[in-house]
Amino acid sequence: MVGTAVSAAWELKQGRVDLVGMLLTSAGLIVAVWSGWPARAALRHQETDTSQMAKRLADQILEAETRERARLLGDATAIDVRFILRPAPAHNATGADPDGQLSRVVDYYRALRPGRLVITGKAGSGKTVLAIELLLALLEVRGPDDPVPVRISLTSWTALSTDPATSAGTGTGDAVRAWIRAHLVDTINLPVTALRALVDGGMILPVLDGLDEMDPTDPPNLASGAPAPQTPRAKRALEELNAYQHGTKRASLILTSRSAIYDALGARARDTARVEIAPLGTARARAFILSRAAHDDPHPWHDVLDALDLNPSGPLARVLSTPWRLTMAVTVHEQRNEHGALLYPPRLLLSPALDTEPALRNHLIHLFLQTTATANPRPPGGPDPHHVHAWLRVLARYLEDNTNNPRTLHGRTLSGTDLVPHELWPLAGDRRVRAAHALLTGAFGTAAIIGLWIPGAGSTPAGRIVATVAFVLMSALGAIHAWWKVWAAPAWFDLEGLRTTKRRRRAALSLVVALALGSLVGLELGFLFGLAAGLAIALLGWLRAAANGSEDNATRLVDPRDLPRANLVVTLVLGLVGGLSLGLICALLSEPGFGLMVGFAYALMVGIAGSRGIVFLMCVRRGPHRLPWRLGRFLNWATEAGLLRVAGTAYQFRHRELQEWLARTPPP
């Protein structure tokens, strides 16, 4: 509209304006906008139609969790584990049977009033698999008005701190709703308004995985049966979950935790039914082994099965009493070469050197890692087994250090379970990465200043001096920002976010600035030059307004690699558009060569200033923290291979036992 008005004024001054045509065009524009408003209102109504949106959400969750189940189990059927009810005064949900099993868990849960279930068990007992099986079964029998089960890792509740004064918790359940809304907005590809309506309407059944992983624990103490330490964040979570209601009733939920951690909390999830997964007996272990062994030759397992029968409480039976280890054992010892011969015969489990539980656990995890690294196809130039072990160990040691020596870096507690790609840079050293980022930003600024004074770059001495002062300020501010801005919010382009008042104002301000600068250039060089400069500046301002930060929670990123990629795209686009805009203005005011130099230098500075992830990868190319340059591709391969799993926008090791073993075991 501003452009049309300016153009009309210019044409009117020249005496070439068609007033009748302009009036007809304006009237048509008004009618088109007016008629489009009801369509926009209808679209907004569709976005908040909870029944339809719940169906779309259920379809997305079904696809994602089916894929996750395949990663955990492969093509195998889940072990039909048994669970036992653990009554307590706080666990007073009605309808709970004394025991149950995985194959009928959906009927067990649907009988509960209210629908609040706590799943506990030992490490590796199959809590996550049981929760996923229940979630998928609920989706299969879901009616139009039933809530959609959504699995969320409790470790992602970063706003809940150990200090009630600084925690996001309020004790009213609002923090739970806000956290669920933020998770859905970050991970689900549906309109923001629809997701918020689903949460507020009670159409989300949270399946909360990993209460025991919210706080540092001491694995050796837990393994020895000693009481688990206090876990304040987990307590805070239980307080909020106990206050979480829909209307006047407690909201439904499903929660998982290791038994030792849950028992040591001193707090309970109220109005729930707590069940504990029972250890696998030798009969179930035998049935599972025979179902997975080659049907034409189950003989190699006979000695192992006989040993289980003869000593049902021995080290081998205890190690194979959890689904995680039993699945590992069968997977490893059923690997065959191209001739069909077993690579690792099951009788190795009976070796005299493996007569203790720790030795058996180490044996299984070592072979599991080795066979996974060799059996799964790798991309061209992908990791060999030695690099797989070495790189995963670097990541595991970082997480274990955060677990055993809790660290808070500028207000944020470093996770002991989550590998968030754009937040991994403290692994290489907090000060080291920030110092390298600041120095690199300053170096690019210095190179840009030197380039301005190269003979033949154009412009006048006064113009070069002005440009030099500007680049000195930009490089200094960029270096200071790289050092002091510890947790820079990642950004991505989000056109839907322009609906928010804050970013509408930002876009409007950019248009005002563009109009003012374009007018100045137009008065000096003419209308067309002013229009070109104004449009370039307006485009840059509009892109900056459309660039969203994670604190806005206004987009959906469904892969942990999406956020670093999107942030890099934003950085490159803003650098290129800003460089073109600044270069165009300098070229119009001076010479084309000078404008090209200024635009190129600006684009480089903006690009490096927003690329801490690249600086981090440069810092881990050598030394004890060595990681691959294509870290995202490696993490994705490890997920597809079954060594890692995806939890929202983070990667996690498939099992805590695998993480602990990697942290303490160097590659061969």
C-alpha positions in Angstrom: 0.0 0.0 0.0 2.9 2.4 0.8 4.5 1.5 -2.5 1.3 2.1 -4.4 0.8 5.4 -2.7 4.4 6.5 -3.5 4.1 5.3 -7.1 0.8 7.1 -7.5 2.3 10.4 -6.1 5.2 10.0 -8.5 2.9 9.4 -11.5 0.6 12.2 -10.5 3.5 14.6 -10.4 4.4 13.5 -13.9 0.8 13.9 -15.1 0.4 10.3 -16.1 -1.9 8.9 -13.4 -5.2 7.1 -14.2 -7.5 8.1 -11.3 -10.4 6.0 -12.5 -8.3 2.9 -12.9 -6.7 3.5 -9.5 -10.1 3.8 -7.8 -11.4 0.7 -9.4 -8.3 -1.3 -8.4 -8.5 0.0 -4.8 -12.2 -1.0 -4.6 -11.4 -4.5 -5.9 -8.6 -4.8 -3.3 -11.0 -3.8 -0.5 -13.6 -6.3 -1.7 -11.0 -9.1 -2.0 -9.7 -8.5 1.5 -13.2 -8.3 2.9 -14.3 -11.6 1.2 -11.2 -13.4 2.4 -11.8 -12.6 6.0 -14.6 -15.2 6.5 -12.4 -17.9 4.8 -9.6 -17.1 7.3 -12.1 -17.3 10.2 -13.3 -20.7 8.9 -9.8 -21.9 8.7 -9.1 -20.8 12.3 -12.3 -22.7 13.4 -11.1 -25.9 11.7 -7.8 -25.6 13.5 -9.6 -25.7 16.9 -11.9 -28.6 16.0 -10.6 -30.9 18.7 -12.1 -34.1 17.3 -10.6 -33.7 13.9 -7.3 -32.5 15.3 -7.1 -35.3 17.8 -7.5 -37.8 15.0 -4.7 -36.2 13.1 -2.5 -36.1 16.2 -3.3 -39.8 16.9 -2.2 -40.7 13.4 1.1 -38.9 13.9 1.7 -40.5 17.3 0.9 -44.0 16.0 3.4 -43.6 13.1 6.2 -42.3 15.4 5.7 -44.8 18.2 5.4 -47.7 15.8 8.8 -46.7 14.4 10.2 -46.3 17.9 8.9 -49.8 18.8 10.6 -51.2 15.7 13.9 -49.6 16.7 13.7 -51.2 20.2 12.4 -54.6 19.3 13.2 -55.1 15.6 10.8 -57.6 14.1 10.4 -59.5 17.4 7.4 -59.7 19.5 7.7 -58.0 22.9 8.2 -60.4 25.8 4.9 -60.9 27.6 6.2 -59.6 31.0 4.1 -59.9 34.2 3.5 -57.0 36.6 2.2 -57.0 40.2 0.1 -54.4 41.9 1.9 -52.6 44.8 -0.9 -51.2 47.0 -0.2 -48.1 49.1 -2.4 -45.4 50.7 -1.6 -43.0 47.9 -2.1 -45.7 45.2 -5.8 -45.9 45.6 -7.1 -46.0 42.1 -10.1 -48.4 41.8 -10.4 -51.3 39.4 -6.8 -52.5 39.7 -6.3 -56.3 39.6 -3.6 -57.9 41.8 -1.5 -58.7 38.7 -1.5 -58.5 34.9 0.7 -58.9 31.9 1.8 -57.0 28.8 -0.6 -58.7 26.4 -3.6 -57.5 28.4 -2.3 -54.2 29.7 -4.8 -52.1 27.8 -7.7 -53.8 29.5 -5.9 -53.4 32.9 -5.5 -49.7 32.3 -9.0 -49.0 31.0 -10.5 -50.5 34.2 -8.7 -48.0 36.4 -10.6 -45.0 37.9 -9.1 -42.5 37.5 -6.9 -43.6 34.7 -3.6 -43.0 36.5 -0.9 -45.7 36.3 2.6 -45.9 37.7 4.9 -48.5 36.0 8.0 -49.4 38.1 10.6 -52.0 37.8 14.4 -52.7 37.9 16.7 -51.3 35.3 16.2 -53.1 32.0 12.9 -54.7 33.1 11.0 -53.3 30.1 9.2 -50.2 31.5 9.5 -48.2 28.4 8.5 -51.1 26.2 5.4 -51.7 28.4 4.5 -48.0 28.2 4.9 -48.0 24.4 2.8 -51.2 24.0 0.1 -49.7 26.2 0.2 -46.5 24.2 -0.2 -48.3 20.9 -3.0 -50.5 22.2 -4.8 -47.4 23.4 -4.5 -45.8 20.0 -5.9 -49.0 18.4 -9.1 -48.9 20.6 -9.4 -45.1 20.8 -12.8 -43.6 20.2 -13.5 -40.1 18.8 -13.8 -38.6 22.2 -11.0 -40.4 23.9 -7.7 -38.6 24.7 -4.6 -39.2 22.6 -1.7 -40.8 24.5 1.5 -38.9 23.9 4.9 -40.2 25.3 7.1 -37.5 26.8 10.5 -37.9 28.4 10.4 -36.3 31.9 14.1 -35.2 31.5 12.9 -32.6 28.9 11.0 -30.7 31.7 14.0 -28.3 32.0 11.8 -25.5 33.4 11.3 -27.5 36.6 14.3 -26.8 38.8 15.3 -28.1 42.2 14.6 -24.6 43.8 10.9 -23.9 44.2 11.7 -20.2 44.2 13.0 -20.4 40.6 11.1 -23.4 39.3 8.3 -23.1 36.8 6.1 -25.2 39.0 3.1 -23.5 40.7 1.6 -26.4 42.6 -1.7 -25.9 40.6 -0.9 -28.2 37.6 -0.6 -25.2 35.2 3.1 -26.0 34.8 2.2 -29.5 33.6 -0.2 -28.1 31.0 2.4 -25.5 29.9 5.1 -28.1 29.6 2.9 -30.5 27.6 1.8 -27.6 25.3 5.4 -26.7 24.7 6.4 -30.3 23.9 3.6 -30.7 21.4 4.3 -27.4 19.7 8.0 -28.3 19.4 7.5 -31.9 18.1 4.1 -32.2 16.4 3.3 -31.0 12.9 -0.1 -29.4 13.7 -1.3 -25.8 14.1 -0.4 -24.2 17.4 -3.9 -23.2 18.2 -5.1 -26.8 17.7 -2.5 -28.3 20.0 -3.3 -25.8 22.7 -7.0 -26.5 22.4 -6.3 -30.3 22.7 -4.3 -29.8 25.9 -6.8 -27.4 27.4 -9.7 -29.7 26.5 -8.2 -32.7 28.2 -7.7 -34.6 25.0 -4.0 -35.5 25.8 -3.1 -38.5 27.9 0.6 -37.9 28.9 2.7 -41.0 29.0 5.6 -39.7 31.1 8.8 -41.8 30.8 11.8 -41.6 33.1 10.9 -40.1 36.4 14.1 -41.8 37.7 16.3 -39.9 35.2 15.4 -36.4 36.2 18.1 -36.1 38.9 21.7 -37.4 39.4 21.8 -40.9 40.9 24.7 -43.2 41.9 24.4 -46.3 39.8 26.8 -48.4 42.0 24.7 -47.8 45.1 21.5 -48.6 43.3 23.0 -51.8 41.9 24.1 -52.9 45.4 20.6 -52.3 46.8 21.5 -49.2 48.9 18.9 -46.5 49.3 18.7 -44.1 46.3 19.6 -40.5 47.0 17.0 -37.8 47.2 15.9 -36.5 43.8 14.4 -33.0 44.2 13.3 -32.4 40.6 11.5 -35.7 40.6 9.7 -34.6 43.8 8.8 -31.3 42.2 7.4 -33.2 39.2 5.3 -35.4 41.5 3.9 -32.3 43.3 2.9 -30.8 40.0 1.4 -34.1 38.6 -0.6 -34.5 41.8 -2.1 -31.1 41.2 -2.7 -31.8 37.5 -6.5 -31.9 37.0 -9.1 -31.7 34.3 -12.0 -29.9 35.7 -12.6 -31.2 39.2 -11.1 -34.6 38.6 -7.4 -35.7 38.6 -6.2 -35.8 35.0 -5.2 -39.2 33.6 -1.6 -40.1 33.2 0.9 -42.9 32.8 4.3 -42.7 34.6 7.4 -44.9 34.5 10.3 -45.0 37.0 12.9 -47.4 38.4 11.5 -48.9 41.6 14.5 -47.9 43.8 14.3 -44.3 42.8 10.5 -44.1 43.2 10.6 -45.7 46.6 13.3 -43.3 47.8 11.5 -40.2 46.8 9.4 -39.9 49.9 6.5 -38.7 47.7 4.0 -40.7 45.7 1.8 -40.1 42.7 -1.6 -39.9 44.3 -4.8 -41.6 43.1 -2.9 -44.0 41.0 -2.4 -47.7 40.6 1.3 -48.7 41.0 2.5 -51.9 39.3 6.0 -53.4 39.3 7.3 -55.5 36.5 8.3 -58.9 37.8 11.6 -60.6 36.8 11.4 -63.0 34.0 11.4 -66.6 35.2 13.3 -69.4 33.5 10.2 -70.6 31.8 9.6 -67.2 30.1 13.3 -66.9 29.2 13.2 -70.4 27.7 10.1 -69.7 25.7 11.6 -66.4 24.3 14.9 -68.0 23.4 13.3 -70.9 21.5 10.9 -68.4 19.7 13.9 -66.4 18.5 16.4 -69.2 17.8 16.7 -70.6 14.3 13.8 -73.0 13.9 15.9 -75.5 12.0 18.6 -75.6 14.6 17.8 -74.7 18.2 20.5 -77.1 19.4 23.2 -74.4 20.1 21.0 -73.1 23.0 20.4 -76.5 24.7 23.4 -76.1 27.1 22.3 -72.6 28.1 18.7 -73.7 28.7 19.9 -76.6 30.7 22.1 -74.3 32.8 19.1 -72.0 33.5 17.0 -75.0 34.6 19.8 -76.4 36.9 20.5 -73.0 38.5 17.5 -70.7 38.3 19.0 -68.3 40.8 22.5 -68.3 39.4 24.4 -65.4 37.7 23.3 -66.3 34.2 19.6 -66.6 35.2 19.8 -63.2 37.1 21.4 -61.5 34.1 18.8 -62.9 31.7 15.9 -62.0 34.0 15.3 -58.6 32.3 13.9 -58.2 28.8 16.8 -55.8 27.8 19.6 -58.3 28.6 17.7 -61.3 27.3 17.0 -59.6 24.0 20.7 -58.6 23.8 21.8 -62.2 24.4 19.6 -63.7 21.7 20.4 -60.9 19.3 24.1 -61.3 19.7 24.3 -65.0 19.8 22.0 -65.5 16.8 24.3 -63.5 14.5 25.5 -65.6 11.6 28.0 -65.2 8.8 27.4 -65.5 5.1 27.6 -69.3 5.3 25.0 -69.5 8.1 27.4 -70.4 10.9 27.0 -68.7 14.3 29.5 -65.9 14.9 29.2 -66.2 18.7 27.9 -69.6 19.8 25.6 -69.4 22.8 27.9 -71.7 24.8 30.2 -68.7 25.3 27.7 -67.6 28.0 28.9 -70.7 30.0 32.6 -69.8 29.8 34.3 -69.9 33.2 35.5 -66.3 32.7 31.8 -65.3 32.7 30.8 -66.7 36.1 29.7 -63.4 37.6 26.9 -60.9 36.7 29.3 -58.0 35.9 31.3 -60.2 33.6 28.2 -61.4 31.8 26.8 -57.9 31.4 30.1 -56.6 30.0 30.2 -59.5 27.6 26.7 -58.9 26.3 27.1 -55.2 25.8 30.5 -55.5 24.2 29.2 -58.0 21.6 25.9 -56.1 21.2 27.8 -52.9 20.3 30.2 -54.8 18.0 27.5 -56.7 16.1 25.3 -53.6 15.8 28.2 -51.5 14.4 29.0 -54.2 11.8 25.6 -55.5 10.9 23.8 -52.2 10.1 24.5 -50.6 6.8 26.6 -47.4 7.1 26.5 -44.4 4.8 29.5 -43.8 2.4 32.4 -42.8 4.6 30.4 -43.9 7.7 31.9 -45.0 11.0 33.8 -48.3 11.5 33.2 -50.2 14.7 36.2 -48.6 16.4 34.9 -45.1 15.7 31.4 -46.1 16.7 32.7 -47.1 20.2 35.0 -44.2 20.5 32.5 -41.5 19.5 29.7 -43.0 21.6 32.1 -43.1 24.6 32.8 -39.4 24.3 29.1 -38.7 24.4 28.5 -41.2 27.2 31.3 -39.8 29.4 29.9 -36.3 29.0 26.5 -37.4 30.2 27.9 -39.5 33.0 30.0 -36.5 34.2 26.8 -34.4 34.2 25.1 -37.1 36.2 27.8 -37.8 38.8 29.0 -34.2 39.1 25.9 -32.1 38.4 26.7 -28.8 36.7 24.7 -25.7 36.1 26.0 -23.5 33.3 24.6 -20.0 33.5 21.2 -21.0 34.9 20.8 -24.2 33.0 21.4 -27.7 34.4 23.4 -29.9 32.0 21.4 -33.1 31.3 22.7 -36.5 32.2 20.5 -38.3 29.7 19.7 -36.0 26.8 21.9 -35.3 23.8 20.4 -32.1 22.3 22.6 -31.3 19.2 22.6 -27.5 19.5 23.3 -27.7 23.2 26.2 -30.2 23.1 28.9 -27.5 22.8 29.8 -27.5 26.6 31.2 -31.0 25.9 34.3 -29.4 24.4 34.7 -26.9 27.3 32.5 -24.0 28.2 35.2 -21.3 27.9 37.0 -23.0 25.0 34.1 -23.0 22.6 33.0 -19.5 23.5 36.5 -18.1 23.2 37.0 -19.8 19.8 33.6 -18.4 18.7 34.6 -14.9 19.8 38.0 -15.0 18.3 36.7 -16.3 15.0 34.1 -13.6 14.8 36.8 -11.0 15.5 39.1 -12.5 12.9 36.4 -12.3 10.2 35.7 -8.7 11.1 39.4 -7.9 10.8 39.6 -9.6 7.4 36.6 -7.6 6.3 38.3 -4.3 7.4 41.5 -5.2 5.6 39.5 -6.0 2.5 38.0 -2.5 2.5 41.4 -1.0 2.1 42.6 -3.2 -0.8 43.6 -1.0 -3.7 40.8 -1.0 -6.3 38.0 -1.7 -3.9 36.5 1.7 -4.9 34.8 4.4 -2.8 36.3 7.5 -1.4 38.6 7.7 1.7 35.7 9.1 3.7 33.5 6.2 2.6 36.2 3.7 3.6 36.6 5.3 7.0 32.9 5.2 7.7 32.7 1.5 6.6 35.8 0.7 8.7 34.3 2.2 11.8 31.0 0.3 11.2 32.8 -3.0 10.8 35.0 -2.4 13.9 31.8 -1.9 15.9 30.1 -4.9 14.3 33.0 -7.2 14.9 33.5 -6.0 18.5 29.8 -6.4 19.3 29.8 -9.9 17.5 32.8 -11.1 19.6 31.2 -9.8 22.8 27.9 -11.5 21.9 29.7 -14.8 21.1 31.4 -14.8 24.6 28.6 -13.4 26.8 25.6 -15.0 25.2 26.0 -18.4 26.6 22.7 -20.0 25.6 21.8 -18.3 22.3 18.2 -19.1 21.4 18.2 -21.1 18.1 16.1 -19.7 15.4 14.0 -20.9 12.4 11.7 -19.3 9.9 8.1 -19.5 11.2 5.6 -17.6 9.1 2.8 -18.6 11.5 4.6 -16.8 14.3 4.0 -13.5 12.6 0.5 -13.7 14.0 1.8 -12.9 17.4 1.7 -9.2 18.5 5.3 -9.1 19.4 6.6 -10.0 16.0 3.9 -8.0 14.2 5.4 -5.0 15.9 8.9 -6.1 14.9 7.8 -6.4 11.3 6.0 -3.1 11.3 9.1 -1.4 12.8 11.2 -2.8 10.0 8.8 -1.4 7.4 9.1 2.0 9.0 12.9 1.9 9.0 12.8 0.7 5.4 10.5 3.5 4.4 12.7 6.1 6.1 16.0 4.8 4.7 14.5 4.3 1.2 13.2 7.8 1.3 16.6 9.2 2.1 18.2 7.2 -0.7 15.4 8.3 -3.0 15.9 11.9 -2.3 19.6 11.6 -3.0 19.6 9.2 -6.0 16.1 9.1 -7.3 12.9 7.2 -6.8 13.9 3.9 -8.3 17.1 3.7 -6.2 15.1 4.6 -3.1 12.5 2.0 -3.9 15.2 -0.7 -4.4 17.0 0.1 -1.2 13.7 0.3 0.8 12.5 -3.1 -0.5 15.8 -4.7 0.4 15.8 -3.4 3.9 12.1 -4.3 4.3 12.8 -7.9 3.2 15.6 -8.2 5.7 13.4 -6.8 8.5 10.5 -9.1 7.6 12.8 -12.2 7.6 14.2 -11.2 11.0 10.6 -10.9 12.3 9.8 -14.3 10.8 12.9 -15.9 12.5 11.6 -17.6 15.6 13.5 -18.4 18.7 12.8 -21.5 20.8 11.3 -19.4 23.6 8.4 -18.4 21.4 7.3 -22.1 21.0 5.6 -21.4 17.7 6.7 -24.1 15.3 7.0 -27.9 15.1 10.4 -29.5 14.6 10.1 -33.3 14.6 13.7 -34.4 14.4 16.6 -33.5 16.7 18.6 -32.4 13.6 16.0 -30.0 12.4 16.8 -27.3 14.9 20.5 -26.9 14.1 19.7 -27.1 10.4 17.0 -24.5 10.6 19.2 -22.2 12.7 22.0 -22.5 10.1 19.5 -21.7 7.3 18.3 -18.6 9.2 21.9 -17.4 9.7 22.8 -17.9 6.1 19.7 -16.3 4.7 19.9 -13.3 7.0 23.6 -12.9 6.2 23.0 -13.1 2.5 19.9 -10.8 2.4 21.6 -8.3 4.8 24.8 -8.4 2.7 22.8 -7.8 -0.5 20.9 -5.0 1.1 24.0 -3.3 2.6 26.0 -3.9 -0.6 23.3 -2.5 -2.8 23.1 0.7 -0.7 26.9 1.1 -0.7 27.0 0.4 -4.4 24.4 3.1 -5.1 26.1 5.6 -2.9 29.7 4.8 -4.0 30.9 2.2 -6.6 29.7 -1.4 -7.4 33.1 -2.9 -6.3 32.9 -1.3 -2.9 29.3 -2.4 -2.5 30.2 -6.0 -3.3 33.1 -6.0 -0.8 30.9 -4.5 2.0 28.0 -6.9 1.3 30.3 -10.0 1.2 32.1 -9.0 4.4 28.8 -8.4 6.2 27.4 -11.8 5.1 30.5 -13.6 6.4 30.4 -11.9 9.8 26.7 -12.6 10.3 27.2 -16.2 9.2 30.0 -16.9 11.6 28.3 -15.0 14.5 25.4 -17.4 14.4 27.3 -20.6 13.9 28.3 -21.8 17.4 27.5 -25.4 16.4 30.1 -25.3 13.6 32.6 -23.8 16.0 31.9 -26.6 18.4 32.5 -29.2 15.7 35.8 -27.5 14.8 36.8 -27.8 18.5 36.2 -31.6 18.7 38.1 -32.6 15.6 41.1 -33.4 17.7 41.9 -34.4 21.3 40.1 -36.5 23.9 36.7 -35.2 22.9 37.0 -36.1 19.2 33.7 -36.4 17.4 32.8 -36.7 13.6 32.3 -33.6 11.5 28.9 -35.0 10.4 27.7 -35.5 14.0 24.0 -35.3 13.1 24.4 -38.0 10.5 26.2 -40.2 13.0 23.6 -39.7 15.7 20.8 -40.5 13.2 22.7 -43.7 12.1 23.1 -44.8 15.7 19.4 -44.2 16.3 18.4 -46.3 13.2 20.9 -49.0 14.4 19.2 -49.2 17.8 22.0 -47.7 19.9 20.2 -44.5 20.6 16.6 -43.4 20.7 14.8 -40.1 20.0 13.0 -38.3 22.8 11.5 -35.1 21.5 14.3 -32.9 20.2 17.0 -34.9 22.0 18.8 -38.2 21.5 19.2 -40.7 24.4 21.1 -43.9 24.7 18.8 -46.8 24.2 19.4 -48.0 27.8 21.1 -46.4 30.8 23.2 -49.5 31.2 24.6 -49.0 27.7 25.5 -45.4 28.6 27.2 -46.4 31.8 29.2 -49.2 30.2 30.4 -47.0 27.3 31.5 -44.3 29.8 33.8 -46.6 31.7 35.0 -48.9 28.8 37.5 -47.6 26.3 37.5 -49.0 22.7 39.7 -52.0 22.1 
